[in-house]
Amino acid sequence: MILVKQEATNKENSSCIYLIDKKSKSKDFDPQFSHSIAGIIAGTKKFDYLRLSNSFVFFVFDDQKPEELRVIGSRIHDMICADCEVISISGKSKNSCFLAEGIALTNYQFLKYLSKPKKHTLTEIILSDEVEKEKIDELNDTIKAVFWARDAVNTPVSDLNALQLAEAVVKLGEEANFQVQVLEKTQIESLKMGGLLAVNKGSIDPPTFTIAEYKHKKALNKKPIVLVGKGVVYDTGGLSLKPTPGSMDCMKCDMAGAAAVAGALYLAALQKLKLHIIVLIPATDNRPGGNAYTPGDVITMYNGSSVEVLNTDAEGRMILADALSYSMKYDPEIVIDAATLTGSALRAIGTEASIIMGNAKNHYFEELEKAGNEVHERVVRFPFWDDYAKHMESKIADLKNIGGPNAGMISAGKFLEHFLKAPYIHMDVAGPTWLDSREDYKGQGGTGSGVRLLYQFLKNHSS
């Protein structure tokens, strides 16, 4: 993994970046750079470079938005990744970190299954001494957490079933010093988590329910923040079988919500945020085998509510409902779930943002929106009127698990709201957590989206 640090390097194949502002003067630099720098000082260019014999020199206009700098960092990475081991950045602390973030996140590769992988050569980003060590540590921890989430989402169910996902979270806890308890099938049965057990009935692999808890000795929140992540490690749709092209073929990503909340907790623990945070991950695959649950079944959930199943591909809400009900034992300050829940969310706003909705007080939504804008993992708030709950009314049970043809992302949220009595925000992350084609530093496949967003929310909440 790429490492951001301050120490100089002796490696020869290195390049450098200069952050230039309008106060800079061409005469302060090597004369061969004057033309490129003049364009930036004059305001006609925001990014330029020179190709030297065995390296690059880049010039970046300092007065740019954080996301612009991350994207430029991604462009720079593409130019140097084939033959450069080290790149150094000279400039202001904050903006050099944004550039480094874009470079580092672009450097991610998923090479596990390639017999002859072509690895990026870049291994180090050097920042100037004026960048605080705390910022460098936070950036390195962020890279680790996002890369972990990307790896988890990109790994197929053949190597990451529910048990293996739980084991992966246990390893994160051992490294970052938070507690992890994994409930196995017999314990889940004793709790009568009917939703999780129903979805698991078609699988030969058992489900898991992972409880991860981080509590700083000087936690500022009296009640815990609970994050719940959908952990469907693979989704065929069950008996309501999905088509393969453009759908089932990428359904290893259906646990991206679980990856997001686990990655955010991992990062928060590494950074020792002064908070009390609990993460809940119900996990299983959804298959049509064995004694698979069927359209028409009525399932009794953990909280005693009955649900009429009309579509076995609406499985995420079934397992989340049990986890949300379970969260009530902690008397939480707020519960936030992250789930690749509906195709309607993707169709509504694309891959550019996540949809949020819920009954929490406005300031929680404002904090999420602020955090999303800061890390460019944006969120869009949708209405959450009680009218939408009518979409989920059943004639033979307390609820049904799908609504009508319209506003499916909202009716799904109203379904979930039924299962808890605490301030609640539902995040439908179906759009940004998986990309079919590469998009700058976000990459292709699993993006790790949600990790930086939720961490930034937690960080702001603790300040």
Steps between C-alpha positions, in 0.01 A plus 500: 500500500618854430647688796482873563789639704734794556844341474704557186583205279811380319310337216593632157174453309308773676289796390383814676202733522512872573188670628509849349299802610466839337753649741767274356755643259651319206847623592484301825509176299734334254483694169390189313179509705418866437257446212284252691502707815419821311181344367385408849589842647312667217197287576482334157589153630419299812735212426812456290807279484842443348632162394868476586737221402386254767238685701216750500469843659139605560362845573157530660311821569455512877168685509272211403223310672595182687327275248673672209832428668408134563409458132822669387682263734333213317611639163855537627496142624400374155801671350758367746368165623683290239856605583509722809551370854487827691332836456557799725259787552619849592231735621248593764400232748129468429511510122798267472300248703210519254740440212660210686159352573408500132832341404487238773141391442567473127790268576262226619509175306307176547750243378409194708391283208751607233778252429724769349389830654638828371557688822525874535854603582402789729561414865559830679363855511728747677346811659686802631604540863232763554227236472403387848574137589137463615376584150736250343395229746133571429560482125684169528224357719239623252679326214515175701130514587383581147726234348362244748143586402585485129666161543197369690255616234716372212553155652250245366284289729720200423757666728280723715188334637323620815740318732804638319361854508452469876856368537630797301329741740647310796848559354426873466403507866822329603705756310307813599412389854121475491283212617332262257245230579374269227165328555470176304190324373391333825523833684311676221231232525477547876445872443228417247638728231245382248603734219866400499415131536242514220742650249761242599271198445607456137871491585725220617717754684378622842420864575686717747411803709806708582503747789800733508546759772749780545486721809759763580574542870396864469208451260307823453167334414303360793301272270671302224479574131390177332595427139327210324632356175326269254719192465353303211825349380336384177150553368345282232159645580400166650198342336425843352812443292691794358616510138875445471631775264531834674341368817587168660849507355603780738298399805810430705465874565178453697696512825643846425295648783661259745843587360426871541397483866780258593757713318372817667519340845851371425612849398333665800672254733840547335456874544377454858193721460346590835176316431304189585410322175330166438485326164249225419539283190242233414657283230396221265480421132160486328455190283211297356624163628391260771199619697519857368239742623229566244270777380188460712681400819421689820807553719501590869781746562723560804266766638192276457362674192375284212614566144337367184772418248399596147846512349800306629730752330391758758722314746718783626217660693416164657841458659538869583165502679624245753822694555315829543271341757802356680659847515232611745670309783775765495265801544687677217542871441438433132493201267635531145487213256688466172364264239509430128126471533318603183555540131260793519760696697755447225248597233398810695840665546755275330841418643573858605347482849323295764138555597422576864169519681364448848341646810810632680527868586612730222845563646598136444407529133690827478806334655482216246459744213795707625718190535400382154595832345834505682610160365294516180286200591187702470153419631156614389214512749169357382158552661390256768130572534276244666302479176775273366442249780166416339694345210612224737162407648403134470155343516624191684799621706628810677706594196597377156857513381447697177288797406367621168682600182580854618730647767635159593802644677276697737244228569793270583620758750155521657498120527826514695380783724231265633764293678656754733402772743801728484614795288575339165668572167487255212776526236439328168852471359412294193639762260851604609630177657551320167617638165485298179770716346781698655440850634817686604623406851182308578616224269294221347299239688481555875569863587500485880241777494350565842820445697627857470147643523409324824844557652481873423151509653633330814806723512294817472258362760784452748645849458 
